[in-house]
């Protein structure tokens, strides 16, 4: 009998679930790719066919990718915007490569991050400066942890290409080792498999039970078969057959007994509604945002409060991850302390006109001591042109400027 080794048992138990990775070698981001208990293999393409998954991915990806990015340099007085020709602007605002727009690139990164918790892009550099970013598919990427850092091995039709750590933009979600993020698809396997199985069962149950049964004492002749086809739309009537009209024809004196469980017994509708919340939890999204009627009692009533909680608990951490990864992988070493990017979330938290008016009124204040915004800054947030004499704290709009505002 072999000795019991608790370390071997623990290593096998946790490593099999990718909760911990080896100090060196291939790093896992998901459990072993086995079938779910419902005997369903869920790929990323099949997962996207589940409406809840599609809605979650679309909501997070479109929200995050369309938020404007601010490019800043720290100064003694605070910060200032980077010039239009700065390499970070060229990559993330104008043209990351020769076949994608900046929005398309960011959308692809967000979809990867939401589905796989790991998004990859190849960095091409000239004299150490990043000049292009090309997305790589997570399903073909293997991350290896080695003594001198990480190695990325990417499978292509021409073989495996190996990249050094500085050559890959690797945006990862939360994980136990900081090397790879936990894959949503991998850990949601059982939940997604159950949802696929429920969808398939519901599709098969659409016809329901037959509405009528036609029993024949004898096997029909060819002429009688033809008559049955004309009268009831039946096909092969030598065996039990259900026509499009819900009529089951039983020849030869056979008796019919239903064995399938009707949909109301299976409670398919309730089961599928329950899966919405289960899947949404894996993506960190309150189900009310993708299924308006569900769970509204436990969710803030006002739109502004909903957006604030969505920003804080759902999309907010991902925005911070992206900003951190840009600083880590794309900012030149000499610039890391001074240059950074930051998402502008004003649009996400934008209140109604009355709420904005109250906020701006408080921000403008009555004196320089109790104001923290200028009229020019308020107009900029409202996408209005700057007016002369409006860039000082608590300074009223001149009469000429007020006339221009009314004219606009």
N, C-alpha and C positions, 0 to 999 in steps of 0.2 A: 504494500500500500504506500502511495506516495505521500510525502509530507504536505500538510496544508500550508499554503503560502498566502497570507492575507494580502500582501502587496500585489501578487499576480492576480488574485481575484478582483481586487479593487481596480487594478489597471484595466483588466478586461471589461469590467462592468462599466466604468466611466468612459474609457476610450471608445468602446463600441458605440456610445451615444454621442461622441464628439464633445463631451463636456470638458475633456482635457486632452491636449495633444502632446505628442512626444517632444522632448527637448530638441531633437533633430529629426529630419525626415518629412514625409508628406503630412500636411496639416489638414484635418477634417473640419468641414463646416456644417455637416449634416449627419444624421444617423445612417447606418448601412442601407443602401438602396434596395430594400425588400418590399414585397407587396404589403398593402394594408390588410387589416383583419377582414375587410370586405372584399379581399382578393382583387384590389384595384391598384394598378400602377399609375401614379399621377405625375405626368411630366409637366414642364412649365406651360407647354401649349395646351395640354388638357386642363390644367388648372385655370387658365385664362378663359376657358369655355364655361366656367362656373360664374354666374352673373355676379355673385358677391365678391369673388376674387377680382374680376374685371373692374367692378366699381371701386374697390379699395385701391387697386393699382392706379387706375385713372385719376382718382381724386388726389392721392398723394403726389403722383408724378406731375400732373398738370399744375397743381398748386405750387409745388417746390420749383419746378423748372421755369415757370413764368414769373416768379418774383424777381424784380430787378436786383442786379448786383451792384453794390457800390465799391469802388476801388479807391483805397485811401493810403496816404502816407502820414505817419505821425510827425508832428511838428512841436515846437516849444509851446505854441499857443493852443494846441489841440490836434487838428488834422486838416489835411487838404486833399482834394481830388487828384488822382493821378492824371497825367496828360493823356490825350486821346491815342497817342502812338506807343504807349507803354505796352510791353510784351504781354502782361496779364490781360489787358483790355483786348488785345488782338486775339488772344486764345479764347477767352470766355465771353466776350461781348460781340466780336465781329466774325472771326473765321477760325475755328479750331483745326480745320483741315480743308482740303480742296474739294470735298463733296458733301459737306454738312454745314448748316447754319449753326450758330451758337445755341439757339433754342433746341434744334434737333439733337445736338450733342448732349445737352443737359437733360433732355427728356429720356434719351437712351440710358444715360447714367442713372437717372432716377428709377426707371423701370427695373434695371438690374438690381439696384440697391433695395427696392421694395420687395421684389420677388425672391432674390437670392441672398440678400444682406451683404453681398459683395459685388462691387462694380469695378470693372477694369478698363483702362485705356492705355495704349502705348504712347510713350512720350518720345518725341524726336527732338533732339537738342542740336544747337549750333553754338560752338564755343561755350558749352555749358548752359546756354539759355534755351528754355523750351520754346519751340516754334510750331509744333503741331501736336494734336491729341487725336488718336484713332481708337474708338471703342473696340474691345475684345469681348467675346462671349464667355460668360462665367462657366458654362457647362464644359468648355474645352480647356479651362485653366486649372492647373495644379500648383499649389503653393508649397514649396519646400523650405523648411527652416534649417539653415546650415550655420556653421560656426562663424562665418564672416557675414552673416545677414540672410536675407530671404532671396530665394531663386524662384522665378516664375517660369513654369514650363507650359507652353501653349501648343495644343495639337492642331495642325493644319493639314490640308490635303497633301502637302509636300513633306510631312513629317512633323517632328516636335521642335519648336523654337524655344530657346532658353533666354530669359531676360534677367538682368540684374535688378535689384530693388529700386535703384534710381531711375530705371527705364519704364517703370509701371506706375500709373496713377491708380492706386488701390483704395477705393472708398469703401470702408467696411462698417458694418453695424456693430451692435454690442456683441461681445463674445467673452469667453472665459480667459483667453490668453493674449488678447490684443493683436493676434496675427490674422485670424479670420473671424468673420461674423457668423452668428448662428443663422442658418438658412431657414427662412420662413417656409419654403416649400418642403424641406426635409422634416422639420419638426411638426408641421401641420398635416403630415401624411395621413394619419388616421382620420382626422376631421375632414380633409378633402376627399379621401376615399369614400367616406360615408355619404358625403354630399353627392358625389358622382353616382354612387349606387342608388341613392334616393331619386335622383333625376332619371336614371335609367328605368327604375321601377315605375315611376310616375308616367313616363312615356309609354311603357308597355300597358299601363292600366287605363290609358285614355279611353279605349273602346268600352271598358266596363264589362259587366256581365251581359250575355245575350238577352235581347228583348223577347225572343220567342224561340220555341223549339218545334221543328217539323219532323215527326217520327214516321218512318216508312216500315211496313210489315215485311217487304221483300227488297232485294237488291234491284234497283231500277234498271230497266232496259236502256239502250242507247237513245231510243226515241223519248223515253220518259226523262232521261237526263237532260236532253235538249229542251224539253218543255220546262223543266225545273230551272234551267239556266235563264230562259226567257222570262219566267214568272217571278223568280226571286233573285236573279243575278248571281246564282250559285256557280261555283267552278267545278271542282272534282267532287261529285256527290257520292262516290263509292265509299268515302270515309266521312267522318264528322267534319263539317265545314261551316264556318261562320261567314256569312255574306256581309257586305258593307252596311246593310241595313240592320245589323244586329241579330239576324235570323240564323239559328244553327240548324242544319239539316242532318238528321241521324237516320241513315238507311239500315235496312236489314233487321228491324226490330230492336236495335240497340237502345239502351236507356242512357240518359245523360245525367251526370251528377257533377256539379261544379266543385273544383278542388282549389282554385285560386282564391286568395284572400282579397276581398274587395277593398278599394282604396280607403273607404271611410274607416274600415277596421285597422288598416295599417296606419291611419292618421298621417298620411303622407304630407298633407298641407302643413300640419303642425310641426312635423319633423323638419321639413324644409325651411320653415320660418325660424325654427330653433337654430338651424345651421348658420343663418345669417349672423347672429350674434357670436357664435363660436368662431367663425372664420374672421369676423371683424376684429376679434380680440387678438388674433395672431398679428394683425397689421396695426394694432394700436389705434383703431378708429372706433369711436362710438357708433353703434349701429344706426342711430337716428340720422346720421349724415348720409347713409346710403339706403336707408329704408325709413322714410320720414315718419311713419306712424309708430314704429317700434321704439319702446323705451323712452318716449317723450316725457313721461312723468319724472324720470331721474335725470333729465337734461335741462340746462337753463332755458328759460322761455324766450329771452331776448336774443336776437341775432348777434348782437355785439358780444354778449357773454359766451355764446356758442363758439364764435370765431376765436375768442381769446383762449378758451380751453382747448380748442383744436390746435391752435398755434402752440400753446404751452406743452401739451402732452402728446400730440401726434406728430405734427410736421416740424415743430421747433427743434427737437433734438437732432433730426436729420439735417436741418439747416446748419446747426453748429458743427456737425460732423464734416459736412462739405467744406465749410469755411476753414476748419482745422486742416483738412487734407490738402486744400489749395496752398496754405502756408507751408505745409510740410513738404509737398512734392513739386510745386511749381514756382515758388518764390526762390530767387537766387540766394545762396547762403549769406552773402553780404547784405541782403535786404530784409532778412527774416525778422529783425527787430523793429523795422520801420514800416514795411509794406504789408497790407492785409486787405481782405475782401470781407464784405458784410452785406447780408441780404436786407433789402428795404421792405419791411413788413407793414408799412403804413396802409397799403392797399388791402392787406388781409384783415386788418383791424379797423378798417374804415367804418365809421359810424354813419348814421343818417344825417341829413342836413341840419336838423335841430341840434343833434349831439355835437356835430363838428362846430357849429356856431358857438355853443357854450364853451367848448374846449378852447377855441381860438380867443374868445373873449377873456377867459381866465389867463391864457398864455400871453396876451398882449398887455394885460394889466392896466393900471392907471399911472404908474410912475416907473422909472427905471429900476427901482428897488423891488417891485413886485411883478415885473414882467420878465419872461425868458425867451420870447420870440418877437421878431420884428414883423411889420406888415409885409415886407418883401418876402420873408420866409413863409408866411401864411399863404401869400399868392403863389409861391413856388409849389407848395404842397397841393394847391388846388389847380395846378397846371395853367396858371395865368401869367401873363408877361409882367416883368418887373416894371414898376413905376418910379419915376425920379422922386427922391426924398422920402423913401419908405424903408430904408435900411438901417434905421436907428431905433433903439428900444423906446417904446411908449411914445413914439412921435406920430402925431395924427397925419392922415393923408392930406396933402395940400389941396386947396380948392380946385386947382387946375387938374390935379390927378384924380380928384373925386369926380370931376366932370367926365374925364376919360373913362373912369370905371362905369359910370352910369351909361355912357354911350355904348360901351361894350355889352 
